């Protein structure tokens, strides 16, 4: 698909969504925690891209979205927190704008979770990603990536 | 003013409600619904001034909600607050009679402008 995704666009969206300072820089990491993977699909429900993050970004962005006290995130540990990950999905949903804006295609988070995990796994394994290191004021750092062909 | 916020995400409903307050509508009565079907039921029994709805939701989407309201003769002002932002979506919203479409993330100024314009229309 040849998407060009820019740090400044990620920063613009996250700053506005989370209503706080967010610093975003390009990263060479390939963050991918299975609990954070979500498919971006087109109008035919065909897989276009996958957004995935490390658990730190999912938890911290989910907490920041809900204005949860930052110290609560520190107590979560290394397992996915259901509520925080659910909040993060909304962050991912808004970040799907990046792909819309870059490709002028209409994509959205797979609403019915219809894309099989194996299909997402195949895309993540086979395709490159554009990754970003994100530091959310008051909550801390994490990494996110969009995998696309 | 009575506003119905429709979104399948609880945290997004809270965020929209917070933004409504920040936009200067501290006194507004705000109701919530998880999808278009629930919203339609509330709209039948409440004297709503504005419906703020997401686009993609299970059971009944935002555009299906708007069409259902109009089919019942309910002309309440409907605005979309959605991650959708494409031209085709905006055209669909306009054609169905939406008052506005705001792409997430939104801020208080954007929402205030949209709600105030909606009140005057």
Interface residues (C-beta under 8 A of the other chain):
Chain A: X13 X16 X17 X19 X62 X65 X66 X86 X87 X89 X90 X93 X94 X96 X97 X100 X101 X104 X106 X108 X109 X111 X112
Chain B: X9 X11 X12 X14 X15 X56 X58 X83 X84 X85 X86 X88 X89 X103 X104 X105 X106 X107
